[in-house]
Amino acid sequence: MEGIVRRITSVRWCTRCVESNPKLPRQQPQNEHHGPYHDDDGSKGAAAADMFMMTQDSDGQLGKTVWAMSWRVYLQAFRNSSVGYVVVTHGPSTLKTIVSAICVMLVLVDVTSNNWELNDLIGNARTLFTPVLNVASQQDLTDTFTFAEGYSLSTTSNVGLFMLNYTLQKIHAHDASMYVLTADTFLINGGTNDICGLLKQSYLVKANTTSVSLGVIEDGIQYIRGQAISNFFLGIGPPPPFGSDHDTLTSLGYIPSRMDADVRLTTPVAIPPQGTSTRANVSMYRYYSRALCTGCDPIVELGLDVCSVTTSFNASSRKLVIESSQAVVGHHRVLGMMLERSGVTTGSLVVRGLCVLFVLASFTTSQKTLRWMDSVALTSWYKKLLHMIAPSLHRYQHRLLNLPYFCFNSDIFVVGYVTAVLLDEKACTLYSRALFRWNRDTPSSWTSWYVYLRILSMNFRWVWLNCFLVKIIKLMANFVSATRYTSRNFVVGYFNFSSITYVYVAGLALVYRHNFLDFGNSDMVALTPDMQHLDGISIDFFDSTLMRGYPGLVLVMFLNLMGVLSIDLAVNFKWWRKVSNNSLGRQHIYNSTSIITDMGYVFVDWPDFKG
């Protein structure tokens, strides 16, 4: 007995066709609008009525059997109803269409909203440069702003000053070396996303000054202990003693992972009279530079907040004291980013755009059904040329391949898109993690949901990494195996998805990528210049907050992929066995780089089939 594969279309079974073909299994003819428990006139038969009455006897094996049969009656009645007919007939195709639309939407959002070139071209993020448009050096900065005691340029490390100079130079360069990107706005709803507290300091002001622009700079090195997997199984260890230096932190297992330089600049604040306190709202601009290794070009996070400050002034000491500083609840924080523009990031955008154009053109072409033209009918050269460029088509489209199937199965698209993803991974991760960190503590709104959609579209890129990994393992297993084209090669057969549904299931874990990375960096402590001189402490790029979480993330990604493939194999075991016993199915599974086996076929077993 051999599994015979047939393409299921909108054509229904014909009873007379079945009766005229002795090889086909006979089916009991039914009324088109009635179930098997109806009489010829459409009324319910006595058998169905007796079955409903017998369900009252729920005790014993008979009651259980009748109860199961009654549910079959209900199910059959639902299928025979108008709603059930629509659900059964159009439900699966509609669901596939919706999933395909979501897939296309995520890719389009990623190509448009997460397009660094387009975002930089619009240029809205440059409004965050306002306080330093006429500040080109450290001297200009100290002449324009009054810095807090203990948080000035004189207390900043060499690496911190380097990152400050780098930021000012890039702002005034006006060249193509940096992307200046907007990253949306986030509602301030309380202390969880309030960063105005750093302004609560003392400021020495000049004589005969009526207002002053305040500045604060805080730099430090972030130390991290443990990984996400070790934190999960072993837990987070006790915190280090307060004021621990570099040697103490490293002895406790901490590793230097990031260098920070956080600069806050405000609009002018009026100096109150002696002995009085005043309250006012000021705009605070933030330039948060982060370097992933010693001497590396930093990534700069830009921000604009509105802070409510309470001030007092001591005329004898000429000190302006910020007694309290809090973010204005209900105000929206503006977020921006400065990312390095290079041939890598530009190449990623070009490759990604070409991949999208390729898949749209190829998929549109695949939907066309060409008419067969006899060569005799093409009598002239221009008819042959016209047939080659624009052949005659049938009026009905070819619906064998849907768009997600094409996107996840095409070798050219998968390899090209994975290349684009890897080229842009650094910029994408830094940008999306900044969005994730601020959106996490923001109340739900249309803006927050759109930001979440942007983050999801960037995480969705890793679905193609799953597909690429499955293709590579399948290709290598096929190459080194002695049984390459038969169903005896379990490894090659294992690395296949029965349908696109399991591709999406394998990608669900990628939604929590940033949660995983943040959990791995949760045991973090800062070393500041007031604790120890920071010069001489080096940071390895592979120990940075960006790179240190990737080994565990790749491991979890691979285990998740293996788990989904195992579940797919176990749940659809009978279907897989039929596919592997079919000649066309074997070609699909064992003799191609295709990883999605479902082509919309169903298998029908014919007893005593002789071929």
N, C-alpha and C positions, 0 to 999 in steps of 0.2 A: 504494500500500500504506500503510495507516494503522495506527498502534499502537492496539490495543484494550486498555483497562484493565479488569481484573476483580479483584474482591476475593477473595483466597485465604482460605478458612476450612478447617474440618476435613473438608469434603466431598471425597471422592476422585473421580477421573475414572471414569466408567462406560463400559466398552468398547462396550456395545450403544448407549449414547447417542451415542458418536462415530460408530458405523457408521450410525445412523439419520439423522444430520445431514450432508448432503453438503458443507456449508461448512466443517466442522471437519476439520483434517488427520488422516489415519488414523494410528493407532499400532499397533505390533505387540503383540498380546495377550501377557501374561506371567503366569506363575504368581505368586500373591501372595507366596509365601515363597521364590521362587527368582529368580535373575538371568537375564540374557539368554543366558548360556552354559550353560544347563541344558536337558536334554531334558524332554519332557512328563512323564516319571515322576519328575522331580526329581533325577536323577543327572546328573553332569557329562558334557557332551557331548564328542564326539571333537575338535571344533574347539578347545575350551578346552584339552584335553590336548595337542594338537599345538602350541598356542601356547606352553604352558609348556616344552615340549621345545625349541622353536625359540629360546628365549631363551638357550640355551647358546652359540649362534653370535652373539657380541657384536661381531664385526668387521663393518665395512661399514655401509652405509645400512640394509640389511635388519635387521641386529642392533639398530640404534638404534630402528628402527620397532617391532620386536617388543618391545624393552625398554619402550618407552612404552606399548604395548598391554598388556603384562603388568601394569604399574602400574595401568592402568584396570581390569584384572581384579581385582587386589587391592582397589582402591577399591570396586568393585561388590560384591565379596564382603563387605567390611566393612559396606557399606550394607545388605546383605541379612541380616546377622547381627542378633541381638537387641540387642546393645549399639549397633551402628551405626544400627539403626532408631530407638532411643531418642535417640541423639545428633542424627541428622538431623531427626527429627520434633519433638523437644522442646528441642533445644539452643538454637536462636536465641531462642525465647520465654523459656526459662529464663534465658539471659544478659541479656535485656532486663529481666526481672523483678529480677534481682540488681542490675543497674545502677540501676534505678528505686528499689530499696530503699536503696542507698547514697546516692542523691540525697536521698531523704526523710530518711534518718538524719542527713546533714550539716545539713540545714535545721533539723531538730528539735534537734540538739545546739547549733546556733547560737542558736535561739530560747530554749532553756532554760539551758544552761550559760554562754552568753555574754550572758545577760540581766542588765543592770546593776541594774535595779530589784530583781529577785529576789535577786541576790548581796548587794546592800546591805541588803535586808530581813533576811536571815539573820544578818548582823552578825558573823561569825567574825573578820573582819579587824581589828576594834576591839581585839583582844587585843594588837596591836602598838603601841597607845597607852600601854601600862603605864608606861614610865619617865616620861612627861610628863603624867600625869593630874593631878598637882598642880603642874605647871609651866606658868604662863600668860604669862610674860614673859621677857625676856632676863635681868633681874635674878634671877628665880627660877631660871633655868637655871644661872647662874654660882654661885648659892648652893648648889645641889643637887649639881652635878657639878664636878669638877676637870678643867680643860682643859689639853691639852698645850701646851708652850712652842712658839710659832710657829704653832699651830693652834687659836687661841682666837677669841673674838668681837672682840677688839681688833685682830686682823690680818685681819678679814673686810671685804670691800668693802660699799658701801652697798646694792648690788643683792642681795648675798648675805644681808645682814641683813634686807632686805625679804622675801626668800623664807623666811627662818627665822621671822620674825614672822607671815607669812601662814600658814605651816604650823601654828604654835601656836594662832593664832586660829581656824582652821578645825577643829582638833581639839576645842577647848573651846566652839565655837559650838553644836554639836548641832542644826544646822538642816538644811534640805533642799537646801543649795547644793552639796554634795559627795557623790559616791559613794565609799564606803569598801569596796573590793573585795578578796576573797581571790583569789590567783593561783596556788594550789597549792604543793606542796613539791618540792624538788629535792635529790637526793643529792649530798653532797660526796665526791668521789673523788680529790682531788689538788689541785695548785696551779692548775689551769685555772679553777676557780671558787672560789678561796680569796681572800677580801677582808679577812681579819683583819690583814694586814700593816700597815695604817695605824695600829694601836694601838701600834706599836713606837716610842715617844717617851719623853720625860722629863716628869714631872708634879711641880709644886711643891705640896706638901701642907701643911696647917695643922699646928700643933704639937699634940701629945697626941692624935693621930688613930690609931685602930687599923685602920680600913678606909676606903676611899674609892671613890666611883663616878666612873669616868673618862669624859671626853668629848673628842672630836676634831671639829673643823669645818674643812673644806677647800673653798674655792670657787675658781672660775676660769671662763674663757671658752674654749670649744672652737672652734678654727679648722680649716676644711676646705678642701682644694684639689682641684679637678678634679671630674668627674662619672663615673658608671659607664661611659659609652660612651667618654669620653676616656681613662679608666684602662685600658680594655680594649685600645684601639687604640694608644695612645701610652705606656702603662705609667705607673707611679707615679714621680714625680720624686724626686731626692735629698732627704733630710730637712733641715730648717733647722738652723742652728747652735744649740747648746745655749744656753738663756737668751735667745733672740731676743725682742725686744719687738714691739709692735703694728706699727710702721712697717716693721720688717724682714720680718715675716710677710706683710703685705699686698703688699710689693714682690716677694715670691716667689710671689704668686698665691693666698695663703690669704685666706679670708673668715670673719669671726666668725659663728658659726652657732648657738651655744647657750650659755646661762649656767647653771652648776651650783653647787649648794651642798649638800655631802655632810656630814651630821652623824651621828656614831657615839656612842652612849651605852651604858654597860655597867652591869651589876649590881655591887654592892660587891666590891672586891678587898681582901683582907687585906694589911696592910703587914708584910713579913717583918722579922725582927731584923736589926740592923746586921751587915753582912759576910756574910750568907747569901742564897742564892737559893732561891726556892720556885716551884713550878709548880702551876697551878690552872686549872680551866675556868670561864669566865665567859660570860654571855649578852651578846651585843652587838646592840643595836637600831640599825637604820639608817633615816634619814629623808633620802632623796636627792631634792632638789628640782631641777627642770629647767625653765627658762623659754625659750621659743622666740623671744622678742623682748624688748627692753629694757622693763621695767615690766609685762610681761604676767603674768597669774596663772600660777603654775607648776603643773606636774604632779609629784606626790610619789610616789616609789617607796618602799614600806615593806619592811623585811626584819628577820629574826631569825636570827642565827647563834650557834653555840657555838664560842668560841675558846679554845685552850690557850695560856696566857701564862706566861712565866718572868719573875719580878719580883725586883728587889733594891732596897735602900733605903740612902741616905746620910743619916745622922742630922744631920751638921753642916750640910749644905746643904738638908736636908729635901726631897730629891728622890727620888721613886719612879721607877725606871727599868724600862721594859718591855724586857727584853733580846731576847725573841723572842715572836712571836704568830702562831699558825697555826690554821687551821680544823681541827676534829676530823673526821677522815676517817670516813665512815659516818654522820655526822649529816645530817639533812635540813634544808635551809634553807627557811624560811617566807617566802613572797613575797606582798606586797599592793600595792595601788595606791589613790591618791586622785585621782579624776578629777572635773572640774567637771560638775555636773548643771545642765542648762538646758532651755529649751523645745525646743531642737534635738534633744538626746539623747532626751528623753522622747517627742517627736513621732516620732522614728525607731522606737522600740520599739512605739508604737501603730500606726504604718503597717505595720510588718513583721508584727505580730500579725494585723492585719486582712487583709493579703495572704495569710497562711497559711490563715486561716479561709475566705477567698474561694475559694482554689484547692481546698481540701478539699471545700467545699460544691458548687462548680461541677463538679469532677471526679466526685464521687459522683453528682450529678444526671445528668451526661452518660453514665454507665454504665447508666442505666435505659432500657428500651425500652417506650414507651407503646403501649397498644392503641388501635386506631382505633375511635372510637365515633361512630355515626351520630347526627346531631342529633335525628332522630325518636325515638331511644330515650331521650333526655333529656327526659322529659315534664314534669317539675316543676322549679321553681326551685332546690330544695335539691339535686336530682340534678346540675343544671348547676353549682352552687357546689361540690359535692363533687368533680365531675370536674375542675374548675379547680384546686382545692387539692390533691387526692390522686387523680389519675387512675389508671385500671386499668393494670397493668403486666404484661408478659410475664415468665415465670419465668426466662428466660435474659438475662444481662447483655449490654450492648452493649460490645464490646471494640475499637472502631475507634481510640480515642484512649487512649494510656497516660499515666501521670501526668507523667513528664518532658516528653513532647511538649506537654502542656497547660501546664506551668510555663514552658517556654522559648518557647512560641509565642503565649501569651495576651498581647495588648497591655496589658490592664488590670494583669495580674500583673507583667509585665516593667517597665512604667513605675512602678508602685507600689513594687516591690521595689528598683528602682534609686534611687528617691527616698529610701527608708529607708536604703539603703547610703550614699548621699552625705551624708545628715544625720549619720550616725554614723561617718563615715570617720575623723575625727580621734581620737575616743576609741578606736575599734577598732584603728587603727594603733598608737597608743601602747601600748595594753594587749597586743596580740598581739606586738609587737616585744620587749616586756619578757619575755613568755613564751618567745619564740624565742631570745633571747639566753641565758637561763639553761638552757633545755632542750637547747640545742645541745651543751653540755659535760657533760651528765648521762648516765650509763650507761643502757642500755636496760632498761626495766622496764614493768610495767603502768601505773604512774603517768606515766612519760614518754610512753608511747604514747597515753594519754588526753589529755595536754597537746598532743601533736602533732595528735590528732584535733580538738581545740578550735581550734588554729591553722589547720588545714586547712579547718574549717568557716567561719572568718572570711575566709580567702582565697577560698573557694568563692563568696562573695558577688559577686566580680568576674566570674563567669561571666555573670551577668545584665547586666553592663556590656558584655560582648562582644555579647550578643543585642540590647541596646538600640542599640549602635552600628551593627550590621548593619541593624536595622529603620529607623533614621533615614536612613542612606545610601540604602537601597533606596527609602524613601518620597520622598526628595528627588530621586533620579534618575528615579523614575517621574513626579514632578510636572513637572520641567523638560524631559522628553523629548517629542519629537513622536510617537514610536512607543511608546505607553504600554501597549498591550494585546496586542502581538504578540511573537513570539519573536525579533524583530530587535533588541530592546533588550538588548545584551550586558551593560551595567552592572547593570541590574535583575536579569537572570538570574544574574549572577556572585555577587551577595550573597544566596545561598541555601545551606543545608546539605542534602545529600542524605539525611542521617539524623542522629539524636541523637548517634551515635558521634563525629562530627566536632565537635559542640559540646563534648564532653568533651575531645577532642584539643586543641582551641583553648584549653581551660582548664588544660591540664597545665602550661603555662609560668607560670601564676599561682601555682602551688605554691611557686615559687622567688622570690616577690615580695620577701621579707625578705632573702634572699641578695643580690638585685640592689641593694636599698637600702643594705645594709651594705657592699657592694663599692664603691658610690659614695661612702661616708663613710669608707673605709679609710685615706685619707691625712689623718689628723687629728692635731693637736698642741694642747696645753693651754697657756694663758697664765694664770699664777697671780699672786696679789698680791705675792709675794716677788720676781717678775721685773719687774713694772710696776704702777703704780696703775691699777686697772681702771675707776674712775669716769670717765665721759666716752666710753667705747667703746660704740657702739650696735650693736644686732643687728636686722637686717631680717627680718621674718617669712618673706618669700619666699626668703631665703637660709638659713633654718633647716634643721636636720637632718631635719625632717618634710617640708618642702615642696620642697627643692632636688632631690630624686630623682624627683619625679613627672613632669616633662617627658620624661625619658629612659624612665621606666617606661611612660608612655602610648605613646611612639613604639615601643618594643619590643612592647608589647601589640598595637598596630595592625599592625606588620609580621608578627607571629606570626599574627594573624587573617587577613591577606591570604595568607600562605603556606599556611595550612590550607585556605582556600577554593580556592586554586589547585590544591593536591593533590587535593582533593575533585573538582574539575572535570576534572582529568586522569585520575584513576583511574576515575571513573564517567562517562567521556565518552559512551559509547554509551547508557548509561541516561539521561543528561541530554538527549541528542538525541531519544530516544523521548518523554520527558516533554514537551519543548518542541513536539513535533509533535502532541501530543494536546490536544484542546480543554480537557479538565478540567485537565490539567497546566499549560497556559498560564494558565488562570485562577488556579491556585495560585501560580505563579511570578511572573507579571507584573501581576496585578490584585488583589493583596492584600498586607498587611503580614506575612503568614506567612513565616517564614525557614527552616522545616523542611519539605521537600517530600515526604518519604517518608510515605505514609499506609498502608503495608502492601500496596501493589498490586504486581503484576508485569505485564509487557507481553508479549503474544503476537502475533507477526507471522503473518498469514494470507495466503498467496499468492493473488493475484487477488481480493482482498476487494472487493466492490462496495457495501458498506454495508447 
